[in-house]
Amino acid sequence: MWRPPMASKNLRPCPHCDYLVSRLAEACPSCGRRLSLEPRHEGLFLRTLNQATALVLWGPLLILGVLVTVALIARAFWFR
């Protein structure tokens, strides 16, 4: 298959369709083939942001679950 000459060192050919793709791309925009095998590492800021978001979303549900469990146990012992 004919491939145009590389215009930049930041491009590489897709192993499936020979489309020129950025070296940072995770998938080929032409055929959709996944290019990077290892997952991208997130920095400290994004990891902290993800943990804070999870805490904001799951924290109230956890507290509500504990309160409901305590209420059900108290109700079971109260009405014996």
C-alpha positions as CSV (number, residue, x, y, z in Angstrom):
1,M,0.0,0.0,0.0
2,W,1.3,3.4,-0.9
3,R,2.2,5.6,2.0
4,P,3.1,9.4,1.8
5,P,6.5,10.3,3.1
6,M,6.6,11.2,6.8
7,A,6.3,14.9,7.4
8,S,7.2,14.7,11.1
9,K,9.0,12.6,13.5
10,N,5.9,12.7,15.7
11,L,3.9,10.6,13.3
12,R,4.0,6.8,12.8
13,P,2.0,4.6,10.4
14,C,-0.8,2.5,11.8
15,P,0.2,-1.2,11.6
16,H,-3.2,-2.0,10.3
17,C,-4.0,0.6,7.6
18,D,-0.8,2.6,7.2
19,Y,-2.5,5.9,8.0
20,L,-0.1,8.4,9.6
21,V,-1.0,8.7,13.3
22,S,0.4,10.8,16.1
23,R,2.8,8.9,18.4
24,L,0.6,10.0,21.4
25,A,-2.6,8.6,19.9
26,E,-4.3,5.7,21.6
27,A,-6.2,4.6,18.5
28,C,-6.0,5.1,14.8
29,P,-8.6,7.7,13.6
30,S,-8.9,5.9,10.3
31,C,-9.5,2.3,11.2
32,G,-10.0,2.5,15.0
33,R,-7.3,0.0,15.9
34,R,-5.9,0.4,19.3
35,L,-2.2,1.5,19.2
36,S,-1.0,1.9,22.8
37,L,-0.9,-1.3,24.8
38,E,-0.1,0.3,28.2
39,P,-2.7,2.5,29.8
40,R,-1.8,6.2,30.2
41,H,-0.7,7.2,33.6
42,E,-2.7,10.0,35.3
43,G,-0.9,12.6,37.3
44,L,-1.3,13.4,40.9
45,F,-3.8,16.1,40.3
46,L,-6.1,13.9,38.3
47,R,-5.8,11.0,40.7
48,T,-6.7,13.3,43.6
49,L,-9.6,14.8,41.7
50,N,-10.9,11.3,40.8
51,Q,-10.7,10.2,44.4
52,A,-12.4,13.4,45.6
53,T,-15.2,12.9,43.1
54,A,-15.6,9.3,44.2
55,L,-15.8,10.3,47.8
56,V,-18.4,13.0,47.1
57,L,-20.5,10.5,45.1
58,W,-20.2,7.4,47.2
59,G,-19.7,9.0,50.7
60,P,-23.4,10.0,51.2
61,L,-24.6,6.6,49.9
62,L,-22.3,4.8,52.4
63,I,-23.5,7.0,55.3
64,L,-27.1,6.5,54.2
65,G,-26.6,2.7,54.1
66,V,-25.1,2.6,57.6
67,L,-28.0,4.7,58.9
68,V,-30.6,2.5,57.3
69,T,-28.9,-0.6,58.6
70,V,-28.7,0.8,62.2
71,A,-32.4,1.8,62.0
72,L,-33.5,-1.6,60.8
73,I,-31.5,-3.3,63.6
74,A,-32.9,-0.9,66.2
75,R,-36.4,-1.5,65.0
76,A,-35.9,-5.2,65.1
77,F,-34.8,-5.1,68.8
78,W,-37.3,-2.4,69.8
79,F,-40.4,-4.3,68.6
80,R,-39.6,-7.7,70.1
